[in-house]
Amino acid sequence: MENLEPKKQRASVRNRAEAIKPFRCKNLIAVIEDPTDMGNIGTVIRNANALGVEKVYIVDSRKSLPDDWQELRERRSISKTSVSAVKWTFVKRFDSTELCLEHLEKQGFVSAVTSPHVKGKTNVYLHEGDYTQHTKLAVWFGNEQRGISKIAVERCEMCVAIPMFGMIESLNLGTSSGIVLYEVTKQRRAYQSNYRRSGKKGERAEPLPTIMPRENGTV
């Protein structure tokens, strides 16, 4: 007798892929600049996938990661910490910050970096920023020790800071990426629910959903 379990699993995956399409944040990229901890890379990928970020870019000047996506998704250290989210996430690596910025700018992306106040730049606290004003947005997260690079700050549109009220005024990369991407995706999902940004622009006749229904049909 034919085993129907694999077919059921494939159908379930296809159904899930179709169900989440309206909730993906179009033209939103999370950029990790020179991470040193493989576990952090997996955590950011997991956060990005769960929150509906379209792509993840990794600046990897040490060349510790493979260029090939298939090889990357099979890297156990990343697959394990991302809880296999790397299998379902578009990930691209760059040899330098300059190459990543050039690629983004050529594609029309505007960058926002997570950073404390920087003199001469537009500085906002996370909850005060408007992350819908640019059609294409890349959100940068810096190195665990050094933070964001000078060149990324110079070429960004704004610096975004998470308000902190404790004796310790820092968060690890995984935590900060989750907090920042939650706010950014919440805003952009609400915006794209009501407005089209490509093709037939303008307000939608029928808004897209902004919250995934639970399996029993409730939210």
Order of alpha helices (4+ residues) and beta strands (2+ residues): alpha-beta-alpha-beta-alpha-alpha-beta-alpha-beta-beta-beta-alpha-beta-alpha-beta-beta
